[in-house]
Amino acid sequence: MCFDSSEQERFDASEFIVLIPLPTRSMLFMISAHDSIAMYLAIEPQSLCFYVMAASKRKSEFSTEAGSKYLILGAFPSGILLFGYDRTTTDI
């Protein structure tokens, strides 16, 4: 009975081979960032990989919903952050 449920809940972990090193590299790039745009460019691939990891269970509607919610809720702060960077760096 326990093995049947684990077979039903099993998912393909081949994408994790790519999705684990990419956020790790972006964390290392974030350490060496000297300005705010480099910091933003280091955080963004990391967050996108975490959105994909949240939605990695293809057969679960909760997983798909979680991934889409994270994407939408992550896009707004990202846009606000970029707008703030733009407003603080322009010379008018």
C-alpha positions in Angstrom: 0.0 0.0 0.0 2.8 2.4 0.9 4.7 1.5 -2.3 1.6 2.2 -4.5 1.3 5.7 -3.2 5.0 6.4 -3.6 4.7 5.2 -7.2 1.8 7.5 -7.8 3.6 10.5 -6.3 6.8 9.8 -8.1 8.1 12.5 -10.4 11.0 12.8 -12.8 14.0 14.4 -11.1 16.1 14.8 -14.2 15.4 18.6 -14.3 16.8 18.9 -10.8 20.3 18.2 -12.3 20.1 21.6 -14.0 17.9 23.4 -11.4 20.2 22.9 -8.4 23.6 24.2 -9.8 22.0 27.3 -11.5 20.8 28.9 -8.2 24.0 27.9 -6.5 26.0 29.7 -9.2 23.8 32.7 -9.0 24.3 32.8 -5.2 28.0 32.8 -5.8 27.6 35.6 -8.3 25.5 37.5 -5.7 28.5 37.4 -3.3 30.7 39.1 -5.8 28.2 41.7 -7.0 29.4 45.3 -6.5 26.3 47.2 -7.6 22.6 46.8 -7.4 22.0 45.8 -11.0 24.5 42.9 -10.7 22.7 41.9 -7.4 19.4 41.9 -9.2 20.8 39.8 -12.1 22.1 37.3 -9.6 18.8 37.0 -7.7 16.5 36.7 -10.7 17.7 33.3 -12.1 17.7 32.0 -8.6 14.1 32.9 -8.1 13.1 31.5 -11.5 14.6 28.2 -10.7 12.8 28.1 -7.4 9.5 28.8 -9.2 10.1 25.8 -11.5 11.0 23.6 -8.6 7.7 24.6 -6.9 5.8 23.6 -10.0 7.8 20.5 -10.8 5.1 17.9 -10.0 3.3 17.9 -13.3 0.3 15.8 -12.3 -0.6 17.9 -9.2 -2.8 20.9 -9.6 -1.6 22.3 -6.3 2.0 22.3 -7.6 1.0 24.1 -10.8 -1.0 26.6 -8.8 1.9 27.2 -6.4 4.3 27.8 -9.3 2.0 30.2 -11.0 1.4 32.1 -7.7 5.1 32.4 -7.0 5.7 33.6 -10.5 3.0 36.3 -10.3 3.9 37.3 -6.7 7.6 37.4 -7.7 7.1 39.5 -10.8 5.5 42.5 -9.0 8.4 43.1 -6.5 10.9 42.5 -9.4 9.2 45.2 -11.5 9.0 47.6 -8.6 12.7 47.0 -7.8 13.7 47.7 -11.4 11.5 50.8 -11.5 13.2 52.0 -8.3 16.6 51.4 -9.7 15.7 53.3 -12.8 14.4 56.3 -10.8 17.5 56.5 -8.6 20.0 56.2 -11.4 18.7 58.6 -14.1 20.0 62.2 -14.4 17.3 64.6 -15.4 
